[in-house]
Amino acid sequence: METEKQGNPKAGPVFQKRLGSVRVAVFKNASEKGGAWFNVRIVRQYRKGEEWREAPTFNGLADLALVEEAVRYAKEFINQQALAA
C-alpha cells in the first residue's frame, strides 16, 4: 500500500510516503540566512502484538528494493522543492 503526505514544515515531515513496510519522511530545515536543507528518514515498520514499531534495519532484497524506491521518491521531492525556490 502506498500513501503520500505533504505537510507543514513546522509540524513534522513535509513529505512522507509508505511503500509496504518501508516509510520515507523528508524534513525541511530553515537556515538563519534564509536557505533550506532537507533531512531524510527511512524506517521499516512492523507490528509486535498490538503495537506498531519502527526499525532502522531492513530484511533482504525485497526491503532493499522498497528502500531504493523510497530514496527515489525523496530525491524527486527535494529536487522539485529546489526548482520551485
N, C-alpha and C positions, 0 to 999 in steps of 0.2 A: 504494500500500500504506500502511495506517495502522498505527502501533504506538503504544502508550501505556505509560508507565512512571511509577510513583511510587516515590521512593526516600528514602533517609536524607539529611536536610538537610546533614549534615557530609560526606557522601561525593559531593556533586555536586548536580545538579538534583533538586528534589523532585517535578518533573513534567516529562515531555517527550513529545512526540507528533511523529510523522513523517507528512507529507502529501505523497506523491510525493517530489519532490526537496527539499521545504522541511521544516525541522525547527525546532520551537519548544522552548525549555527555560526553565523557571521555577526560579529560585534563591531560597531563603529566607534572609534575614539577620536575626540577632537583635541588638537594641539592648541597651545596658547597663542600660536601665530596664525590661527585660522585654518590650518590644514587638517587633514584627517588621515587616519590609518585604520586598518581592519585587522582583527584577530579572528581566527577560525578555530572552532572546536568540533571535533568529530568523536562520537561515542557509539558504543553498541549498547542497545537497551535490551534487557532481559527481565523475566519475571521470576521471582523466588517466592513461592507461596502466593499470597495476595498482593505482594509488594513489587513495584517496578523499580529496577535498579539500573545503573549505568556502569559500563566498564570501558577503560581506555584501550583494551586489547580486543583483537578480532580473531575469529575462528576460521582458518582455512581459506581456500581460494574463493569460495562464494562470498564471504565477508569482504575479502580484499577487492573483489570486483565492485561491490557496493561502495567501498571507500573510494575507489578510483572515480566512480560516477559522482559521488558526493563532492570530491575535490573539484571536478569539472563544473558542477553547479555553483560552488562557492567562487571559483575563479571567474566564471561568467558574470555573476552578480557584482563582484568587485570591479571588473572591467567596465560594466555598464555604469557603475557609480562614478568611475574615473572619467568616462566620456561625458557624463551629464554635468560634471563640475566645471 
